[in-house]
Amino acid sequence: MKILLIFTFYLISGLTVIYRNLSLQDAGSYQCGETGVWKQTVNLKVNSDPCCLGSKTVSGYLAETVAINCSYPEDFKRNTKFFFKQNHQYFTEKIRNSETQRDRFSIYDNRSCNILSVKMSDVREADGGVYFCGVSDGGQQFSYYSLYSETQLQVTAPGSSVIIITVCVCVGLLLIGGSTLIYYKLRFTKSQGSTPSSRMELEEQGPTYTTISFQKNPDSPTVAAVPYSEEECATEYSSVKHHT
């Protein structure tokens, strides 16, 4: 059980002892006193329970409501339960289960499920930090708090998640647009590259030649014929002579 134990000894001017991250090896007898005189003996018993292992992180948004749930062991069912905020070595009580509402905090102890639920409304930037759920016990000579659940509250602006999603969408659209542009550019380059080869094939085939006859009128026996040879590839022009 990862627990933080706070002892307060009233016989020694309200001496407070904080024992962090308890382990099974920490169980035993402890004595406290002043100027060499032991005035108080404490027998510490350490239990293990899966509900109290490690810490968790909760996200809260400015001006909204955040809920923090703490599971507790069966041994704490009848104890008075508290909700603290840690400030360096100090712990400030925010609310306890003997009340339902205090300032912006409300609390509900679900004993059937062994869950203590705390809601904080109108979340502010200063609310960020470390919170503990705990129980209290003790007598006239000393008392103690067992802080059995640790929660890290991170406060962010409500629009930050929307901005992140918007940026991701824009990046995705840019990637799609860029890929599409590259695809069509490659297709265009490929089609342009095929045009010279087709033109070259036509040029290699050479021009086709034939013989053209011109006749002035049906009664004229004279025919002007211009022969063209397929081997006369160097010919750029020719002339035709008409007989009158």
Stockholm file with secondary structure:
# STOCKHOLM 1.0

chainA/1-244         MKILLIFTFYLISGLTVIYRNLSLQDAGSYQCGETGVWKQTVNLKVNSDPCCLGSKTVSGYLAETVAINCSYPEDFKRNTKFFFKQNHQYFTEKIRNSETQRDRFSIYDNRSCNILSVKMSDVREADGGVYFCGVSDGGQQFSYYSLYSETQLQVTAPGSSVIIITVCVCVGLLLIGGSTLIYYKLRFTKSQGSTPSSRMELEEQGPTYTTISFQKNPDSPTVAAVPYSEEECATEYSSVKHHT
#=GR chainA/1-244 SS CCCEEEEEEGGGTTEEEEECSCCGGGCEEEEEEETTEEEEEEEECCCCCGGGSSEEEEEEETTSCEEEEEECCGGGTTSEEEEEEEETTEEEEEEETTCSEETTEEEEEETTTTEEEEEECSCCGGGCEEEEEEEEEECSSEEEEEEEEEEEEEEECTTHHHHHHHHHHHHHHHHHHHHHHHHHHHHHHHHHHHHHHHHHHHHHHCCCCCCEEECSCTTCCCCEEECCCTTCTTCCCCCCCCCC
#=GC SS_cons         CCCEEEEEEGGGTTEEEEECSCCGGGCEEEEEEETTEEEEEEEECCCCCGGGSSEEEEEEETTSCEEEEEECCGGGTTSEEEEEEEETTEEEEEEETTCSEETTEEEEEETTTTEEEEEECSCCGGGCEEEEEEEEEECSSEEEEEEEEEEEEEEECTTHHHHHHHHHHHHHHHHHHHHHHHHHHHHHHHHHHHHHHHHHHHHHHCCCCCCEEECSCTTCCCCEEECCCTTCTTCCCCCCCCCC
//
